[in-house]
Amino acid sequence: MFFDEYPEFLDTSSTSANSRRLNLRHVAIIEENRDVLQGARVLDIASHDGRWSFAALQSGAQYVMGIEGRGHLVDNANKTFADNHIEKSRFSFLEADAHEALHDGVGSFDVVMCLGFLYHTLRYVELFSGIRATGAHHLIIDTRISLDDDPVIHIYGNPVERESMAVEDRYSYQGKTLAGSPSLSALKRILDTYGYDIAVQTDWPRILREHSGPGIGGRKYRTGERVTLLAESRDQPTK
């Protein structure tokens, strides 16, 4: 599977360095969306060490830009891409607060990937208005969610020193950034406000059945505490 072929991503970050779980997520995030990634310009929000940007290119994306707030992860991403001889014209990584970068403008994209980020922020208005401004027709989301039926967001603080948590921003205080997990109905309402509808909710039970085995993981996907979604703009694509 994908991360068995590229084990370097197990060393370029201390976050979720588990090949079995990463391989399952690759099936859900990349393989299940191969048709929308093919030939696309892709924006990867909170791109971490570039693992999903790399996977998108390997799946046929034309170009990918990653936005990541931690400098050492940007450095690791650039090194991995160089070591794998990826043409410099096909990618770029921006060290920045994703919300600020989106506000300033990052250009036009066909697909936005927002993977493992929604539960490390509360700045949804900035985030989704910025995504809308890219003109992206498709939005791939992988996130932890609150299991409430009502449209609510569970709020908590993220310690910014941990690589797997929110980065420090202008709203942080004493080493913590406020973050939250939206319920699925809250996420649907947010998407609807910015002109997106959920087109596909990935069938994680099927993926887990097809790739069953000892230590395969995926518990939160099995229980519905985490979901993978493909959202589609109600506007017509520009290309």
PyMOL commands that set and color helices and strands:
alter all, ss='L'
color gray80, all
select helices_A, chain A and resi 2-5+7-10+19-29+31-37+51-58+71-83+88-90+98-104+118-120+124-133+184-193+204-210+219-223
alter helices_A, ss='H'
color red, helices_A
select strands_A, chain A and resi 41-45+63-68+91-95+111-115+138-144+153-159+176-182+196-201+226-233
alter strands_A, ss='S'
color yellow, strands_A
deselect
rebuild
show_as cartoon
